[in-house]
Amino acid sequence: MLVVIITLGLAIGALTGLLGAGGGILTVPALVYLVGLPVSSAISTSLVVGAIGPLAALVPRLRGGVDWNMVLPVAGAGVVAAFGGTLLGRLISEEMLLLLFALLMVASGVQMLRRRPQATGSDRRPKLWALRGIAVGLLVGFLTGLLGIGGGFITVPALVFLLGMSMRLAIGTSLVVAMINSLAGIAAHAGVSNLDWGLILAFVIPSMVASFLTALLAKRVSNAFLQKAFAIMVLTVAAITVAQVLLP
């Protein structure tokens, strides 16, 4: 089982380092179906991983790779919304939560298959950028509390399409927002389940190593190829999740 956990950490960390997204949406179903954790424990574990793991991917992007002014409205709104998502999550069955995951994975996979915006796009802020940032934060934060995800797979395209941010800045900014949202989610989930810190460390340490290395290599790898490969993987996991829930 330790080998499975380490392998998952490496794979999810690599995706986080390359795309600034993808880790959280895969962590919960992987912990449920491959490691055997209950959904509540998997969500809490995913939140801790989401708060710590992206640190390594963020380090190479600290200089010029984060729009710090945008972090406040997006993450600030997300912190508030995370508590609302957690309250709703306690009223929904585990099967429904997993089906929601599958739906979001399909949406994420389809988004990844779409034509990627230019990585060198403009970083000029549109009108009402702060209000748009708050709207993005509310959505991402709510999903963080509800499903235990940092929200990078939603934050990155939202920052690009709604706020006109380039992929370069969107990825770095998303990493910061994901960590803050995960911390809020941890606070909201306090007492919901017990955490296995041995499992968390076995997951997080290889994840951080992989995310740091792939973040360094990100500029040399074709993002188009990586996004297509990620989309196929996400859609596959979504199909397996639905089958596990619906089939006897």
N, C-alpha and C positions, 0 to 999 in steps of 0.2 A: 504493500500500500504506500509505503514511503516513496518508492520509485514513481508511482503514479502521481503523487502530490508534487514531487520535484519537477516531473515532466510537465505537469499542468502549469506550474509556476513559470517555468522557462518559456513555454509557448505563449502564455498570456502576457508575460512581461515583454516578450519580443514584439507582440502586436501593439502594446501600449507605447513602447519606445519608437516604433516606426510611424504610427498613425495618430498617436495621442488619444486613441479610442479603441474599443473592442474588448478590453479586459473584463470590465464589470458585467457585460451582457453574457459572457461565457462562464464566468466564475461560479455563479449560483447553480445553473444546471449541471456543471461539471462536478461540483461538490455534492450535489444531490445524487446523481446517477452513477458517478465513478467512485466517489469516496463513501457514499452512503449516509451523508448527514441529513437530518430533518431540514425542511425548507427554512424554518425560523433560524436554526443554527447556521445554515448556509448563507442566509441573508446577512446576519450579524458578522460572520467571518468575512464575507465579501466587502462589507463596509470598512472593516479594519484594513484589509488588503488594499482597498481603494484609497485609504487615507495615507498609507505608507508607501505602497509600491511605486506610484508615479514620481516620487522624489528623485529617483535615479534618472528617469527620462527627462526630468525638468532641468537638471544641472547643466547639460550642454546647451540649453535654450535660455538660460537666465539673462544673457547679454543680447538684447535685441529680439528675443523670441517670444516675449509676453507683452500684451497690452495691459499694463497694470491698472490704468484708468478704467478699463472695462471690467476688471475683476470685481470691483466693489459692487456695482449694480447687479451683475449676474449672480455672484456668490451670495450677496446680502439677501436678495430675494429668495435664493435657493435654500438658505438656512431656515427661513421661516416656513417655506413650503414643505420642507422635509418632515416637519412635525405633523403636518396635515396628512401627508402621504402615509406616515407610520400609523396614525390613528385609523385610517381607512383600511390599511393592510391587516390590522388585527380583526377586522370584520369579514374578511374574505377567506375562503377556504384555500388550502394549499394547492388543490387542483386548479382553481381559478387563477391563482398567482402564477403558476407555471404556464398556463395557457396565455396569460398576459405577456409573459416572457417570450413565448413563441411568436406572438403577434408582433412584438417589438423587434424581435430578431429578423422577422420577414421584412419589416419596414427598413431596418438597418441594412439588410442585405441588398434590397432593391435600391436604396440610396447609394450604396457603394458601387453598384453596377452602372449607375447613371454616369454620364459624362462628368469628369472631374473639373472643377473650376480651375482657372489658371493659378498656379502657385505664386505667380508674381503680381497678382491682382492688387488693386489699390487698397491702401490701409486708411484712406480718409473716412472719417465717420459720417454717416448719413444724418439727416435731420431726426430729432427726437431719439438720438442714439441711446441716451440713458433709459428712457422709457422702454425702448425695444430690448435693451439689456435686461431690465427688470422682468419683462414678459418671458424672455428666454430662461431667466433664472427661476421663475416660478414653475415653469414646466419641468425643467431638469431637476430642481429640488424636490418637487412632488414625486417624481419617479424614483428618485434616490431613496426617499423614505418608504415608498410603497414596495419597491422591489429590491432594494439593497444594491443599487448600481450607482457608479459615479456620474454617469450620464454623458461620457465623452462621445459616444456614438450619435447622440442627439446634439450635443453642444457644438461640435465642430461644424456640421453643416448649417446649424442655426446661425452661428457667428459669421459664416461665409455668406449665406444667402440673405439673411435679415439685416446684418450689420455691415455688409460689404468688406469684411476682413479677408485678408489673404490667407491661404492655407498655412503659411509659415507662422503667422501670428495666431491663427485660430487653434492650431495644435498646441502651442505652448500655453495659451490662455486657458484652453480647455483642461489642461493638466492641473493648473492651479485651482480652477473652479471645482474640478472633480475631487481634489483632496479636501477642500473646505466643505463641500457638500457631504462627503463621506464622514467627516468629523461630526457634522450636524446630525447625520443619520445614526452615528454611533450613540450620541447623546439621546436621541429620540428612542432608540432601541434598548437603552440601558435597562437591564432587568428582564428583558424578554426571553433571553436564552443565555446559557453559559458558553463561554468561549474556550476552545481548545488551543492554548497558546503554543503548544508543541506543533500542532498542525499548521497554525498561522505562520510560525517562523519557517517551517519546512517549505511553505508556499512562497512567502514573501522574499526570503533571501535569494533564491534562484531567480525570482521574478525581477528583482531590482538589478541583479547582475545582467540579465538578458535585456532589460529595458534600457540600461545605460549604454550597452554595446550597440544595440540597434539604433538608438538615438544618434550615436556618433556616425553610424553608417547611413542614416536616413537620406542624406542628400545625394548619395551615390547609387541608390536603388530606385528602380522605376515604381513610382507611386501607383501608376495605373495598373501594373501587374499585381502589386500587393493588394490593392483594393478589390480587384476581381477575385483573387484567391481568398481573401477574407470574406467576401460576399458569399462565395460558394460554401465556405466552411460554416458561416453563420446560418445560411439557409438549411444546410444539412442538420445542424444542431437543432434548429427549429422543428424540422420534420421529425427527428428522433424524440424531441420533447413532447410533441403532440401525440405521437404513437404511444409513448409511455403512459400518458395521461388517459387517452381515450380507449386504447385497446386493452382487453382483459389480460 
